[in-house]
Amino acid sequence: MMRYLLPIFCLFVLGCQTPSETTGEPKIDSLQLTTYLSELASDRFLGRMPFTEGETITAGYIKDEMAKAGIEPGNGNSYFQEVKLVRISSERDPVMNIATQAGNLGLEFLTDFAANTTRVEESTSIENSELVFVGYGIVAPEYDWNDYQGLDMTGKTAVVIVNDPGFRTKNDALFKGNAMTYYGRWTYKYEEAARQGADGVLIIHEEDAAGYPWSVVRGGWGGDQMVLDLEHKNQNACKLRGWITRDQAAALFSKSGYDLDVALAKAYEPDFKSFNLDATYSFSMKHNLEFNTSKNVVGKITGTKYPQETILFTAHWDHFGIGESIDGDSIYNGAVDNATGTAAIMEIGRQFAQMETKPERSVVLLAVTAEEQGLLGSQYYAENPLFPVDKTVANINIDAIYSYGRTRDIEIIGYGQSEMDDYARLVCDKYGLEIVPDTNTEKGYFFRSDHIHFAKLGIPCFYGKNGINSVKNGPEWGRKQHDLYREQNYHAPSDEFNDSFDMGGVIQVSQLMFEMAQLLANERTFPDWKQGADFSR
């Protein structure tokens, strides 16, 4: 379905005028942005974990600063949208014993495997579930692909590979080649296995294919699990969702009489057939259930001519709170991830609120909860929108702006998906910035942040970051800083705001997003998806 009110050429006619010529553009205030960021990333916020004092402090701070800036409440007279969640604290069997033809294989929790459940129940038990290797665990009619063909998965557990067949072959004719599709995401693997009636899923972890090391799985799966508090209590989900290390997967296949490397190589062939590993396991978990309410924080600037039409900004305010101590530090401050994005939408909103001539369309600022728990706050908003979906012009999502300063390039995650790329190009051309398509398409970053729930509704989304070509130090240095963050600071206590934090990139990206929103807020065009996009209507 077309999303245009006027033909697409209107975009380029308007694009002939710079934002300053059409709106009297103010600049992002670097001091105010830094203040927001340094506060949100400070120890006082206790790592911004939902259901904790850290949430109370964080939500209250964002609300108070929005009100102080003249940003209106976004949910009637309230700045909050309540999100009912359940915290599942699980006591798991410390060892998963797998019975094979060649004897038992004992897997240690977090060292060899990770497991949890999204079912809201006091205990979960799996008895003698058969393990079946189902390749990538994908059912994709448009690619003529069905790994579950002919299988009855009732009472069985699927062992699957992360990512999709195109990643391993790099063949552009197979799925999307090196670029991960949604079928490659671990969330999809669990969804599809549940549709097939499986007891559980164990995903074989490979760092390159997953996009992160085992330490990230260990850190994210070792603690409590949060889920939305839904009427059906997620009883339609698999009993067990889990990961297994590649080494232990190889041991499992060997004990079952198979070679893992051979199986992986066959799994991307069109004639691949899933097979039983002749192995069973039992596993149990006991759960303490805490029912509570978290908060999305919502503000708006009402449009002067078309208030019912909205440009939706999103950023997640949450992080991991207080957790496992690393080098004597147990507060997971999440400075880059995602105090940067939260601070950015707060400052963008403040600038819109203080403009003498307000935007013609409304601008909505949505700071969502529980992104780190599975994109739950944005999922809840997408299922319970405060503003009409068909009048939501676009979503601009800001998640993790890197702290190594200004760059000569901007990376668009999911480049080529929608006409939002064209808006970014108009602003980037103004500042002489190069647009770099997603450089890590195999990691599936486009499917790993809050905008994905809006994309599934058909709303075109933009998700961009600063690139690697450092203005001060060049691209090789910038790439090294990018890689160091991923290796050392991502989801770790060391993601902090300190003297080494260079605000240049945060300011640069915030200005880009602000000016894109100005264009969208003062025209009549609705951007659309591009041909072949994953979520086009």
Protein Blocks (a to p, Z undefined) as FASTA:
>chain_A
ZZbfbdfklmmmmmmpcfklmnopacddfklmmmmmmmmmpmklnoopghiaklmmmmmm
mmmmmmmnopacfehjafbdcdddddddddddfbdcdddfkopadddehkloccddfbdc
fbdcdehiacddehjopacfknopafkgoiafehiacdddehjfklmnopakgojljbcc
fklpmklmmmmmmmnopabdcddddfklnopafklmmmmmmmccdddddfklommbcfbd
cdddfklmmmmmmmnopafklmmmmmmpfkbccddehiacdddddddddddddddddddd
ddfklmmbccdddddfbdehjaddeehiabdfklmlomkmmmmmmmmmmmmmmpmbacfb
dcdddddehklnoopmmmmmmmmcfbdfklmmbacddehiafebjafbdcdehihkamkl
mmmmmmmmmnopacdddfblmnommmmcfklmmmmnopacddddddfbdfklojmlmmmm
mmmmmmmmgopaklccdfklcfklmmmmmmmmmmmmmmmmmccbdcdddehiakbZZ
